[in-house]
Amino acid sequence: MIHFVFCGALEKGVWRDIRSVEVKVVFDSSSEASDFVDQTHGQQRYEKWWKTFTTKRGQSRVTLNASM
């Protein structure tokens, strides 16, 4: 889902007028949140599609923000 939201939809031209996206993911524990960030953010090159891409970690929440 994360890959589709931040890469696939833009690559296919689905969101031509979208200038920013925010996705919040809630986990049962903070270690699961950290694992999620390590596994997804490190493997994907979201910066290719967005001017800015940030990841914020909370106690058991991850917020991904991207903007043009």
mmCIF file as Biopython writes it, N, C-alpha, C and O atoms, coordinates in Angstrom:
data_model
#
loop_
_atom_site.group_PDB
_atom_site.id
_atom_site.type_symbol
_atom_site.label_atom_id
_atom_site.label_alt_id
_atom_site.label_comp_id
_atom_site.label_asym_id
_atom_site.label_entity_id
_atom_site.label_seq_id
_atom_site.pdbx_PDB_ins_code
_atom_site.Cartn_x
_atom_site.Cartn_y
_atom_site.Cartn_z
_atom_site.occupancy
_atom_site.B_iso_or_equiv
_atom_site.auth_seq_id
_atom_site.auth_asym_id
_atom_site.pdbx_PDB_model_num
ATOM 1   N N  . MET A ? 1  ? 0.819  -1.185 0.000   1.0 0.0 1  A 1 
ATOM 2   C CA . MET A ? 1  ? 0.000  0.000  0.000   1.0 0.0 1  A 1 
ATOM 3   C C  . MET A ? 1  ? 0.869  1.257  0.000   1.0 0.0 1  A 1 
ATOM 4   O O  . MET A ? 1  ? 0.610  2.198  -0.751  1.0 0.0 1  A 1 
ATOM 5   N N  . ILE A ? 2  ? 1.897  1.267  0.843   1.0 0.0 2  A 1 
ATOM 6   C CA . ILE A ? 2  ? 2.764  2.445  0.923   1.0 0.0 2  A 1 
ATOM 7   C C  . ILE A ? 2  ? 3.423  2.711  -0.428  1.0 0.0 2  A 1 
ATOM 8   O O  . ILE A ? 2  ? 3.481  3.853  -0.886  1.0 0.0 2  A 1 
ATOM 9   N N  . HIS A ? 3  ? 3.914  1.656  -1.057  1.0 0.0 3  A 1 
ATOM 10  C CA . HIS A ? 3  ? 4.554  1.837  -2.369  1.0 0.0 3  A 1 
ATOM 11  C C  . HIS A ? 3  ? 3.564  2.396  -3.392  1.0 0.0 3  A 1 
ATOM 12  O O  . HIS A ? 3  ? 3.922  3.274  -4.177  1.0 0.0 3  A 1 
ATOM 13  N N  . PHE A ? 4  ? 2.330  1.901  -3.395  1.0 0.0 4  A 1 
ATOM 14  C CA . PHE A ? 4  ? 1.324  2.418  -4.324  1.0 0.0 4  A 1 
ATOM 15  C C  . PHE A ? 4  ? 1.046  3.895  -4.067  1.0 0.0 4  A 1 
ATOM 16  O O  . PHE A ? 4  ? 1.011  4.693  -5.003  1.0 0.0 4  A 1 
ATOM 17  N N  . VAL A ? 5  ? 0.850  4.258  -2.807  1.0 0.0 5  A 1 
ATOM 18  C CA . VAL A ? 5  ? 0.505  5.639  -2.463  1.0 0.0 5  A 1 
ATOM 19  C C  . VAL A ? 5  ? 1.625  6.601  -2.862  1.0 0.0 5  A 1 
ATOM 20  O O  . VAL A ? 5  ? 1.355  7.655  -3.438  1.0 0.0 5  A 1 
ATOM 21  N N  . PHE A ? 6  ? 2.876  6.251  -2.561  1.0 0.0 6  A 1 
ATOM 22  C CA . PHE A ? 6  ? 3.971  7.194  -2.761  1.0 0.0 6  A 1 
ATOM 23  C C  . PHE A ? 6  ? 4.684  7.070  -4.099  1.0 0.0 6  A 1 
ATOM 24  O O  . PHE A ? 6  ? 5.408  7.988  -4.486  1.0 0.0 6  A 1 
ATOM 25  N N  . CYS A ? 7  ? 4.504  5.966  -4.817  1.0 0.0 7  A 1 
ATOM 26  C CA . CYS A ? 7  ? 5.198  5.802  -6.096  1.0 0.0 7  A 1 
ATOM 27  C C  . CYS A ? 7  ? 4.265  5.407  -7.242  1.0 0.0 7  A 1 
ATOM 28  O O  . CYS A ? 7  ? 4.186  6.105  -8.252  1.0 0.0 7  A 1 
ATOM 29  N N  . GLY A ? 8  ? 3.566  4.292  -7.081  1.0 0.0 8  A 1 
ATOM 30  C CA . GLY A ? 8  ? 2.776  3.732  -8.173  1.0 0.0 8  A 1 
ATOM 31  C C  . GLY A ? 8  ? 1.729  4.671  -8.735  1.0 0.0 8  A 1 
ATOM 32  O O  . GLY A ? 8  ? 1.597  4.787  -9.954  1.0 0.0 8  A 1 
ATOM 33  N N  . ALA A ? 9  ? 0.988  5.339  -7.880  1.0 0.0 9  A 1 
ATOM 34  C CA . ALA A ? 9  ? -0.074 6.231  -8.347  1.0 0.0 9  A 1 
ATOM 35  C C  . ALA A ? 9  ? 0.498  7.419  -9.118  1.0 0.0 9  A 1 
ATOM 36  O O  . ALA A ? 9  ? -0.066 7.830  -10.132 1.0 0.0 9  A 1 
ATOM 37  N N  . LEU A ? 10 ? 1.599  7.965  -8.648  1.0 0.0 10 A 1 
ATOM 38  C CA . LEU A ? 10 ? 2.215  9.083  -9.356  1.0 0.0 10 A 1 
ATOM 39  C C  . LEU A ? 10 ? 2.814  8.642  -10.675 1.0 0.0 10 A 1 
ATOM 40  O O  . LEU A ? 10 ? 2.679  9.334  -11.684 1.0 0.0 10 A 1 
ATOM 41  N N  . GLU A ? 11 ? 3.474  7.498  -10.675 1.0 0.0 11 A 1 
ATOM 42  C CA . GLU A ? 11 ? 4.116  6.985  -11.885 1.0 0.0 11 A 1 
ATOM 43  C C  . GLU A ? 11 ? 3.090  6.764  -12.995 1.0 0.0 11 A 1 
ATOM 44  O O  . GLU A ? 11 ? 3.382  6.993  -14.169 1.0 0.0 11 A 1 
ATOM 45  N N  . LYS A ? 12 ? 1.896  6.322  -12.623 1.0 0.0 12 A 1 
ATOM 46  C CA . LYS A ? 12 ? 0.850  6.059  -13.603 1.0 0.0 12 A 1 
ATOM 47  C C  . LYS A ? 12 ? 0.011  7.303  -13.917 1.0 0.0 12 A 1 
ATOM 48  O O  . LYS A ? 12 ? -0.893 7.236  -14.750 1.0 0.0 12 A 1 
ATOM 49  N N  . GLY A ? 13 ? 0.293  8.422  -13.274 1.0 0.0 13 A 1 
ATOM 50  C CA . GLY A ? 13 ? -0.434 9.656  -13.537 1.0 0.0 13 A 1 
ATOM 51  C C  . GLY A ? 13 ? -1.812 9.713  -12.911 1.0 0.0 13 A 1 
ATOM 52  O O  . GLY A ? 13 ? -2.650 10.510 -13.334 1.0 0.0 13 A 1 
ATOM 53  N N  . VAL A ? 14 ? -2.062 8.879  -11.905 1.0 0.0 14 A 1 
ATOM 54  C CA . VAL A ? 14 ? -3.379 8.840  -11.267 1.0 0.0 14 A 1 
ATOM 55  C C  . VAL A ? 14 ? -3.671 10.134 -10.519 1.0 0.0 14 A 1 
ATOM 56  O O  . VAL A ? 14 ? -4.799 10.628 -10.540 1.0 0.0 14 A 1 
ATOM 57  N N  . TRP A ? 15 ? -2.657 10.681 -9.861  1.0 0.0 15 A 1 
ATOM 58  C CA . TRP A ? 15 ? -2.869 11.866 -9.013  1.0 0.0 15 A 1 
ATOM 59  C C  . TRP A ? 15 ? -2.173 13.081 -9.593  1.0 0.0 15 A 1 
ATOM 60  O O  . TRP A ? 15 ? -1.238 13.598 -8.980  1.0 0.0 15 A 1 
ATOM 61  N N  . ARG A ? 16 ? -2.586 13.539 -10.721 1.0 0.0 16 A 1 
ATOM 62  C CA . ARG A ? 16 ? -1.907 14.666 -11.377 1.0 0.0 16 A 1 
ATOM 63  C C  . ARG A ? 16 ? -1.994 15.959 -10.567 1.0 0.0 16 A 1 
ATOM 64  O O  . ARG A ? 16 ? -1.063 16.764 -10.594 1.0 0.0 16 A 1 
ATOM 65  N N  . ASP A ? 17 ? -3.089 16.168 -9.852  1.0 0.0 17 A 1 
ATOM 66  C CA . ASP A ? 17 ? -3.282 17.419 -9.119  1.0 0.0 17 A 1 
ATOM 67  C C  . ASP A ? 17 ? -2.932 17.333 -7.639  1.0 0.0 17 A 1 
ATOM 68  O O  . ASP A ? 17 ? -3.038 18.330 -6.926  1.0 0.0 17 A 1 
ATOM 69  N N  . ILE A ? 18 ? -2.523 16.179 -7.171  1.0 0.0 18 A 1 
ATOM 70  C CA . ILE A ? 18 ? -2.169 16.011 -5.756  1.0 0.0 18 A 1 
ATOM 71  C C  . ILE A ? 18 ? -0.778 16.593 -5.524  1.0 0.0 18 A 1 
ATOM 72  O O  . ILE A ? 18 ? 0.168  16.268 -6.242  1.0 0.0 18 A 1 
ATOM 73  N N  . ARG A ? 19 ? -0.664 17.449 -4.525  1.0 0.0 19 A 1 
ATOM 74  C CA . ARG A ? 19 ? 0.624  18.082 -4.222  1.0 0.0 19 A 1 
ATOM 75  C C  . ARG A ? 19 ? 1.227  17.609 -2.915  1.0 0.0 19 A 1 
ATOM 76  O O  . ARG A ? 19 ? 2.402  17.859 -2.647  1.0 0.0 19 A 1 
ATOM 77  N N  . SER A ? 20 ? 0.426  16.921 -2.087  1.0 0.0 20 A 1 
ATOM 78  C CA . SER A ? 20 ? 0.980  16.383 -0.844  1.0 0.0 20 A 1 
ATOM 79  C C  . SER A ? 20 ? 0.139  15.192 -0.384  1.0 0.0 20 A 1 
ATOM 80  O O  . SER A ? 20 ? -1.050 15.083 -0.683  1.0 0.0 20 A 1 
ATOM 81  N N  . VAL A ? 21 ? 0.808  14.308 0.354   1.0 0.0 21 A 1 
ATOM 82  C CA . VAL A ? 21 ? 0.159  13.097 0.863   1.0 0.0 21 A 1 
ATOM 83  C C  . VAL A ? 21 ? 0.659  12.850 2.276   1.0 0.0 21 A 1 
ATOM 84  O O  . VAL A ? 21 ? 1.840  13.042 2.566   1.0 0.0 21 A 1 
ATOM 85  N N  . GLU A ? 22 ? -0.247 12.421 3.160   1.0 0.0 22 A 1 
ATOM 86  C CA . GLU A ? 22 ? 0.134  12.034 4.513   1.0 0.0 22 A 1 
ATOM 87  C C  . GLU A ? 22 ? -0.515 10.685 4.819   1.0 0.0 22 A 1 
ATOM 88  O O  . GLU A ? 22 ? -1.717 10.502 4.626   1.0 0.0 22 A 1 
ATOM 89  N N  . VAL A ? 23 ? 0.293  9.755  5.294   1.0 0.0 23 A 1 
ATOM 90  C CA . VAL A ? 23 ? -0.198 8.434  5.677   1.0 0.0 23 A 1 
ATOM 91  C C  . VAL A ? 23 ? 0.210  8.181  7.122   1.0 0.0 23 A 1 
ATOM 92  O O  . VAL A ? 23 ? 1.382  8.329  7.467   1.0 0.0 23 A 1 
ATOM 93  N N  . LYS A ? 24 ? -0.737 7.804  7.965   1.0 0.0 24 A 1 
ATOM 94  C CA . LYS A ? 24 ? -0.453 7.458  9.360   1.0 0.0 24 A 1 
ATOM 95  C C  . LYS A ? 24 ? -0.709 5.971  9.553   1.0 0.0 24 A 1 
ATOM 96  O O  . LYS A ? 24 ? -1.752 5.446  9.164   1.0 0.0 24 A 1 
ATOM 97  N N  . VAL A ? 25 ? 0.268  5.304  10.162  1.0 0.0 25 A 1 
ATOM 98  C CA . VAL A ? 25 ? 0.157  3.879  10.424  1.0 0.0 25 A 1 
ATOM 99  C C  . VAL A ? 25 ? 0.316  3.670  11.919  1.0 0.0 25 A 1 
ATOM 100 O O  . VAL A ? 25 ? 1.298  4.131  12.502  1.0 0.0 25 A 1 
ATOM 101 N N  . VAL A ? 26 ? -0.628 2.986  12.553  1.0 0.0 26 A 1 
ATOM 102 C CA . VAL A ? 26 ? -0.598 2.754  13.995  1.0 0.0 26 A 1 
ATOM 103 C C  . VAL A ? 26 ? -0.266 1.282  14.251  1.0 0.0 26 A 1 
ATOM 104 O O  . VAL A ? 26 ? -0.800 0.389  13.593  1.0 0.0 26 A 1 
ATOM 105 N N  . PHE A ? 27 ? 0.625  1.044  15.219  1.0 0.0 27 A 1 
ATOM 106 C CA . PHE A ? 27 ? 1.082  -0.297 15.553  1.0 0.0 27 A 1 
ATOM 107 C C  . PHE A ? 27 ? 0.764  -0.619 17.006  1.0 0.0 27 A 1 
ATOM 108 O O  . PHE A ? 27 ? 0.442  0.271  17.794  1.0 0.0 27 A 1 
ATOM 109 N N  . ASP A ? 28 ? 0.857  -1.887 17.351  1.0 0.0 28 A 1 
ATOM 110 C CA . ASP A ? 28 ? 0.630  -2.316 18.730  1.0 0.0 28 A 1 
ATOM 111 C C  . ASP A ? 28 ? 1.795  -1.949 19.642  1.0 0.0 28 A 1 
ATOM 112 O O  . ASP A ? 28 ? 1.610  -1.784 20.847  1.0 0.0 28 A 1 
ATOM 113 N N  . SER A ? 29 ? 2.994  -1.820 19.074  1.0 0.0 29 A 1 
ATOM 114 C CA . SER A ? 29 ? 4.160  -1.501 19.899  1.0 0.0 29 A 1 
ATOM 115 C C  . SER A ? 29 ? 5.112  -0.582 19.139  1.0 0.0 29 A 1 
ATOM 116 O O  . SER A ? 29 ? 5.064  -0.499 17.912  1.0 0.0 29 A 1 
ATOM 117 N N  . SER A ? 30 ? 5.973  0.101  19.878  1.0 0.0 30 A 1 
ATOM 118 C CA . SER A ? 30 ? 6.930  1.002  19.244  1.0 0.0 30 A 1 
ATOM 119 C C  . SER A ? 30 ? 7.987  0.236  18.458  1.0 0.0 30 A 1 
ATOM 120 O O  . SER A ? 30 ? 8.536  0.761  17.489  1.0 0.0 30 A 1 
ATOM 121 N N  . SER A ? 31 ? 8.281  -1.001 18.863  1.0 0.0 31 A 1 
ATOM 122 C CA . SER A ? 31 ? 9.266  -1.788 18.109  1.0 0.0 31 A 1 
ATOM 123 C C  . SER A ? 31 ? 8.718  -2.170 16.732  1.0 0.0 31 A 1 
ATOM 124 O O  . SER A ? 31 ? 9.474  -2.224 15.762  1.0 0.0 31 A 1 
ATOM 125 N N  . GLU A ? 32 ? 7.429  -2.432 16.639  1.0 0.0 32 A 1 
ATOM 126 C CA . GLU A ? 32 ? 6.821  -2.717 15.336  1.0 0.0 32 A 1 
ATOM 127 C C  . GLU A ? 32 ? 6.879  -1.481 14.443  1.0 0.0 32 A 1 
ATOM 128 O O  . GLU A ? 32 ? 7.118  -1.596 13.241  1.0 0.0 32 A 1 
ATOM 129 N N  . ALA A ? 33 ? 6.666  -0.319 15.013  1.0 0.0 33 A 1 
ATOM 130 C CA . ALA A ? 33 ? 6.752  0.924  14.251  1.0 0.0 33 A 1 
ATOM 131 C C  . ALA A ? 33 ? 8.164  1.131  13.719  1.0 0.0 33 A 1 
ATOM 132 O O  . ALA A ? 33 ? 8.339  1.503  12.558  1.0 0.0 33 A 1 
ATOM 133 N N  . SER A ? 34 ? 9.160  0.898  14.542  1.0 0.0 34 A 1 
ATOM 134 C CA . SER A ? 34 ? 10.549 1.037  14.108  1.0 0.0 34 A 1 
ATOM 135 C C  . SER A ? 34 ? 10.895 0.044  13.008  1.0 0.0 34 A 1 
ATOM 136 O O  . SER A ? 34 ? 11.567 0.391  12.037  1.0 0.0 34 A 1 
ATOM 137 N N  . ASP A ? 35 ? 10.435 -1.189 13.166  1.0 0.0 35 A 1 
ATOM 138 C CA . ASP A ? 35 ? 10.674 -2.210 12.142  1.0 0.0 35 A 1 
ATOM 139 C C  . ASP A ? 35 ? 10.054 -1.800 10.807  1.0 0.0 35 A 1 
ATOM 140 O O  . ASP A ? 35 ? 10.655 -1.988 9.750   1.0 0.0 35 A 1 
ATOM 141 N N  . PHE A ? 36 ? 8.856  -1.245 10.868  1.0 0.0 36 A 1 
ATOM 142 C CA . PHE A ? 36 ? 8.167  -0.807 9.655   1.0 0.0 36 A 1 
ATOM 143 C C  . PHE A ? 36 ? 8.985  0.255  8.916   1.0 0.0 36 A 1 
ATOM 144 O O  . PHE A ? 36 ? 9.170  0.173  7.701   1.0 0.0 36 A 1 
ATOM 145 N N  . VAL A ? 37 ? 9.466  1.238  9.649   1.0 0.0 37 A 1 
ATOM 146 C CA . VAL A ? 37 ? 10.245 2.309  9.027   1.0 0.0 37 A 1 
ATOM 147 C C  . VAL A ? 37 ? 11.533 1.746  8.434   1.0 0.0 37 A 1 
ATOM 148 O O  . VAL A ? 37 ? 11.902 2.090  7.312   1.0 0.0 37 A 1 
ATOM 149 N N  . ASP A ? 38 ? 12.205 0.898  9.171   1.0 0.0 38 A 1 
ATOM 150 C CA . ASP A ? 38 ? 13.455 0.314  8.684   1.0 0.0 38 A 1 
ATOM 151 C C  . ASP A ? 38 ? 13.242 -0.499 7.408   1.0 0.0 38 A 1 
ATOM 152 O O  . ASP A ? 38 ? 14.066 -0.454 6.495   1.0 0.0 38 A 1 
ATOM 153 N N  . GLN A ? 39 ? 12.154 -1.228 7.348   1.0 0.0 39 A 1 
ATOM 154 C CA . GLN A ? 39 ? 11.904 -2.094 6.194   1.0 0.0 39 A 1 
ATOM 155 C C  . GLN A ? 39 ? 11.393 -1.343 4.978   1.0 0.0 39 A 1 
ATOM 156 O O  . GLN A ? 39 ? 11.771 -1.674 3.855   1.0 0.0 39 A 1 
ATOM 157 N N  . THR A ? 40 ? 10.545 -0.343 5.169   1.0 0.0 40 A 1 
ATOM 158 C CA . THR A ? 40 ? 9.955  0.331  4.012   1.0 0.0 40 A 1 
ATOM 159 C C  . THR A ? 40 ? 10.786 1.515  3.540   1.0 0.0 40 A 1 
ATOM 160 O O  . THR A ? 40 ? 11.048 1.648  2.344   1.0 0.0 40 A 1 
ATOM 161 N N  . HIS A ? 41 ? 11.194 2.358  4.441   1.0 0.0 41 A 1 
ATOM 162 C CA . HIS A ? 41 ? 11.877 3.586  4.037   1.0 0.0 41 A 1 
ATOM 163 C C  . HIS A ? 41 ? 13.247 3.293  3.436   1.0 0.0 41 A 1 
ATOM 164 O O  . HIS A ? 41 ? 13.661 3.960  2.488   1.0 0.0 41 A 1 
ATOM 165 N N  . GLY A ? 42 ? 13.940 2.321  3.966   1.0 0.0 42 A 1 
ATOM 166 C CA . GLY A ? 42 ? 15.264 2.008  3.462   1.0 0.0 42 A 1 
ATOM 167 C C  . GLY A ? 42 ? 15.275 1.363  2.095   1.0 0.0 42 A 1 
ATOM 168 O O  . GLY A ? 42 ? 16.268 1.466  1.376   1.0 0.0 42 A 1 
ATOM 169 N N  . GLN A ? 43 ? 14.192 0.698  1.716   1.0 0.0 43 A 1 
ATOM 170 C CA . GLN A ? 43 ? 14.175 -0.032 0.457   1.0 0.0 43 A 1 
ATOM 171 C C  . GLN A ? 43 ? 13.597 0.754  -0.705  1.0 0.0 43 A 1 
ATOM 172 O O  . GLN A ? 43 ? 13.897 0.446  -1.858  1.0 0.0 43 A 1 
ATOM 173 N N  . GLN A ? 44 ? 12.796 1.735  -0.442  1.0 0.0 44 A 1 
ATOM 174 C CA . GLN A ? 44 ? 12.147 2.482  -1.516  1.0 0.0 44 A 1 
ATOM 175 C C  . GLN A ? 44 ? 12.788 3.850  -1.673  1.0 0.0 44 A 1 
ATOM 176 O O  . GLN A ? 44 ? 13.215 4.466  -0.696  1.0 0.0 44 A 1 
ATOM 177 N N  . ARG A ? 45 ? 12.849 4.311  -2.894  1.0 0.0 45 A 1 
ATOM 178 C CA . ARG A ? 45 ? 13.405 5.639  -3.180  1.0 0.0 45 A 1 
ATOM 179 C C  . ARG A ? 45 ? 12.274 6.615  -3.486  1.0 0.0 45 A 1 
ATOM 180 O O  . ARG A ? 45 ? 12.071 7.007  -4.635  1.0 0.0 45 A 1 
ATOM 181 N N  . TYR A ? 46 ? 11.539 7.004  -2.437  1.0 0.0 46 A 1 
ATOM 182 C CA . TYR A ? 46 ? 10.398 7.892  -2.612  1.0 0.0 46 A 1 
ATOM 183 C C  . TYR A ? 46 ? 10.815 9.277  -3.077  1.0 0.0 46 A 1 
ATOM 184 O O  . TYR A ? 46 ? 10.023 9.994  -3.689  1.0 0.0 46 A 1 
ATOM 185 N N  . GLU A ? 47 ? 12.037 9.651  -2.793  1.0 0.0 47 A 1 
ATOM 186 C CA . GLU A ? 47 ? 12.507 10.976 -3.172  1.0 0.0 47 A 1 
ATOM 187 C C  . GLU A ? 47 ? 12.479 11.164 -4.688  1.0 0.0 47 A 1 
ATOM 188 O O  . GLU A ? 47 ? 12.431 12.298 -5.163  1.0 0.0 47 A 1 
ATOM 189 N N  . LYS A ? 48 ? 12.507 10.085 -5.446  1.0 0.0 48 A 1 
ATOM 190 C CA . LYS A ? 48 ? 12.439 10.163 -6.909  1.0 0.0 48 A 1 
ATOM 191 C C  . LYS A ? 48 ? 11.124 10.809 -7.347  1.0 0.0 48 A 1 
ATOM 192 O O  . LYS A ? 48 ? 11.085 11.521 -8.350  1.0 0.0 48 A 1 
ATOM 193 N N  . TRP A ? 49 ? 10.066 10.566 -6.608  1.0 0.0 49 A 1 
ATOM 194 C CA . TRP A ? 49 ? 8.739  11.010 -7.013  1.0 0.0 49 A 1 
ATOM 195 C C  . TRP A ? 49 ? 8.292  12.287 -6.300  1.0 0.0 49 A 1 
ATOM 196 O O  . TRP A ? 49 ? 7.387  12.973 -6.776  1.0 0.0 49 A 1 
ATOM 197 N N  . TRP A ? 50 ? 8.916  12.613 -5.160  1.0 0.0 50 A 1 
ATOM 198 C CA . TRP A ? 50 ? 8.468  13.747 -4.354  1.0 0.0 50 A 1 
ATOM 199 C C  . TRP A ? 50 ? 9.628  14.698 -4.087  1.0 0.0 50 A 1 
ATOM 200 O O  . TRP A ? 50 ? 10.781 14.277 -3.992  1.0 0.0 50 A 1 
ATOM 201 N N  . LYS A ? 51 ? 9.310  15.982 -3.968  1.0 0.0 51 A 1 
ATOM 202 C CA . LYS A ? 51 ? 10.345 16.967 -3.645  1.0 0.0 51 A 1 
ATOM 203 C C  . LYS A ? 51 ? 10.821 16.787 -2.208  1.0 0.0 51 A 1 
ATOM 204 O O  . LYS A ? 51 ? 12.021 16.846 -1.937  1.0 0.0 51 A 1 
ATOM 205 N N  . THR A ? 52 ? 9.889  16.569 -1.291  1.0 0.0 52 A 1 
ATOM 206 C CA . THR A ? 52 ? 10.254 16.289 0.103   1.0 0.0 52 A 1 
ATOM 207 C C  . THR A ? 52 ? 9.533  15.032 0.568   1.0 0.0 52 A 1 
ATOM 208 O O  . THR A ? 52 ? 8.385  14.783 0.202   1.0 0.0 52 A 1 
ATOM 209 N N  . PHE A ? 53 ? 10.222 14.257 1.374   1.0 0.0 53 A 1 
ATOM 210 C CA . PHE A ? 53 ? 9.637  13.049 1.943   1.0 0.0 53 A 1 
ATOM 211 C C  . PHE A ? 53 ? 10.164 12.906 3.354   1.0 0.0 53 A 1 
ATOM 212 O O  . PHE A ? 53 ? 11.376 12.811 3.550   1.0 0.0 53 A 1 
ATOM 213 N N  . THR A ? 54 ? 9.273  12.888 4.352   1.0 0.0 54 A 1 
ATOM 214 C CA . THR A ? 54 ? 9.700  12.791 5.745   1.0 0.0 54 A 1 
ATOM 215 C C  . THR A ? 54 ? 8.975  11.647 6.452   1.0 0.0 54 A 1 
ATOM 216 O O  . THR A ? 54 ? 7.853  11.276 6.106   1.0 0.0 54 A 1 
ATOM 217 N N  . THR A ? 55 ? 9.652  11.116 7.441   1.0 0.0 55 A 1 
ATOM 218 C CA . THR A ? 55 ? 9.096  10.057 8.278   1.0 0.0 55 A 1 
ATOM 219 C C  . THR A ? 55 ? 9.184  10.506 9.726   1.0 0.0 55 A 1 
ATOM 220 O O  . THR A ? 55 ? 10.261 10.864 10.203  1.0 0.0 55 A 1 
ATOM 221 N N  . LYS A ? 56 ? 8.062  10.490 10.425  1.0 0.0 56 A 1 
ATOM 222 C CA . LYS A ? 56 ? 8.043  10.827 11.844  1.0 0.0 56 A 1 
ATOM 223 C C  . LYS A ? 56 ? 7.622  9.591  12.623  1.0 0.0 56 A 1 
ATOM 224 O O  . LYS A ? 56 ? 6.622  8.949  12.301  1.0 0.0 56 A 1 
ATOM 225 N N  . ARG A ? 57 ? 8.389  9.269  13.641  1.0 0.0 57 A 1 
ATOM 226 C CA . ARG A ? 57 ? 8.064  8.120  14.487  1.0 0.0 57 A 1 
ATOM 227 C C  . ARG A ? 57 ? 7.511  8.595  15.815  1.0 0.0 57 A 1 
ATOM 228 O O  . ARG A ? 57 ? 8.096  9.455  16.473  1.0 0.0 57 A 1 
ATOM 229 N N  . GLY A ? 58 ? 6.394  8.036  16.198  1.0 0.0 58 A 1 
ATOM 230 C CA . GLY A ? 58 ? 5.843  8.268  17.514  1.0 0.0 58 A 1 
ATOM 231 C C  . GLY A ? 58 ? 6.060  7.018  18.338  1.0 0.0 58 A 1 
ATOM 232 O O  . GLY A ? 58 ? 6.817  6.133  17.939  1.0 0.0 58 A 1 
ATOM 233 N N  . GLN A ? 59 ? 5.415  6.936  19.465  1.0 0.0 59 A 1 
ATOM 234 C CA . GLN A ? 59 ? 5.583  5.781  20.329  1.0 0.0 59 A 1 
ATOM 235 C C  . GLN A ? 59 ? 5.149  4.493  19.635  1.0 0.0 59 A 1 
ATOM 236 O O  . GLN A ? 59 ? 5.879  3.503  19.660  1.0 0.0 59 A 1 
ATOM 237 N N  . SER A ? 60 ? 3.992  4.496  19.029  1.0 0.0 60 A 1 
ATOM 238 C CA . SER A ? 60 ? 3.533  3.320  18.282  1.0 0.0 60 A 1 
ATOM 239 C C  . SER A ? 60 ? 2.853  3.751  16.970  1.0 0.0 60 A 1 
ATOM 240 O O  . SER A ? 60 ? 1.932  3.094  16.485  1.0 0.0 60 A 1 
ATOM 241 N N  . ARG A ? 61 ? 3.329  4.862  16.420  1.0 0.0 61 A 1 
ATOM 242 C CA . ARG A ? 61 ? 2.742  5.421  15.228  1.0 0.0 61 A 1 
ATOM 243 C C  . ARG A ? 61 ? 3.843  5.917  14.308  1.0 0.0 61 A 1 
ATOM 244 O O  . ARG A ? 61 ? 4.876  6.413  14.759  1.0 0.0 61 A 1 
ATOM 245 N N  . VAL A ? 62 ? 3.606  5.775  13.018  1.0 0.0 62 A 1 
ATOM 246 C CA . VAL A ? 62 ? 4.524  6.302  12.004  1.0 0.0 62 A 1 
ATOM 247 C C  . VAL A ? 62 ? 3.705  7.189  11.076  1.0 0.0 62 A 1 
ATOM 248 O O  . VAL A ? 62 ? 2.637  6.790  10.611  1.0 0.0 62 A 1 
ATOM 249 N N  . THR A ? 63 ? 4.207  8.391  10.809  1.0 0.0 63 A 1 
ATOM 250 C CA . THR A ? 63 ? 3.560  9.293  9.886   1.0 0.0 63 A 1 
ATOM 251 C C  . THR A ? 63 ? 4.520  9.552  8.740   1.0 0.0 63 A 1 
ATOM 252 O O  . THR A ? 63 ? 5.658  9.970  8.951   1.0 0.0 63 A 1 
ATOM 253 N N  . LEU A ? 64 ? 4.048  9.297  7.517   1.0 0.0 64 A 1 
ATOM 254 C CA . LEU A ? 64 ? 4.838  9.531  6.314   1.0 0.0 64 A 1 
ATOM 255 C C  . LEU A ? 64 ? 4.233  10.721 5.582   1.0 0.0 64 A 1 
ATOM 256 O O  . LEU A ? 64 ? 3.038  10.725 5.284   1.0 0.0 64 A 1 
ATOM 257 N N  . ASN A ? 65 ? 5.042  11.726 5.291   1.0 0.0 65 A 1 
ATOM 258 C CA . ASN A ? 65 ? 4.582  12.920 4.592   1.0 0.0 65 A 1 
ATOM 259 C C  . ASN A ? 65 ? 5.401  13.120 3.317   1.0 0.0 65 A 1 
ATOM 260 O O  . ASN A ? 65 ? 6.620  12.945 3.317   1.0 0.0 65 A 1 
ATOM 261 N N  . ALA A ? 66 ? 4.731  13.480 2.257   1.0 0.0 66 A 1 
ATOM 262 C CA . ALA A ? 66 ? 5.420  13.782 1.008   1.0 0.0 66 A 1 
ATOM 263 C C  . ALA A ? 66 ? 4.744  14.979 0.367   1.0 0.0 66 A 1 
ATOM 264 O O  . ALA A ? 66 ? 3.528  15.144 0.458   1.0 0.0 66 A 1 
ATOM 265 N N  . SER A ? 67 ? 5.549  15.814 -0.286  1.0 0.0 67 A 1 
ATOM 266 C CA . SER A ? 67 ? 4.975  16.965 -0.984  1.0 0.0 67 A 1 
ATOM 267 C C  . SER A ? 67 ? 5.794  17.291 -2.220  1.0 0.0 67 A 1 
ATOM 268 O O  . SER A ? 67 ? 6.965  16.931 -2.336  1.0 0.0 67 A 1 
ATOM 269 N N  . MET A ? 68 ? 5.137  17.987 -3.140  1.0 0.0 68 A 1 
ATOM 270 C CA . MET A ? 68 ? 5.770  18.370 -4.403  1.0 0.0 68 A 1 
ATOM 271 C C  . MET A ? 68 ? 6.520  19.663 -4.246  1.0 0.0 68 A 1 
ATOM 272 O O  . MET A ? 68 ? 7.120  20.149 -5.204  1.0 0.0 68 A 1 
#
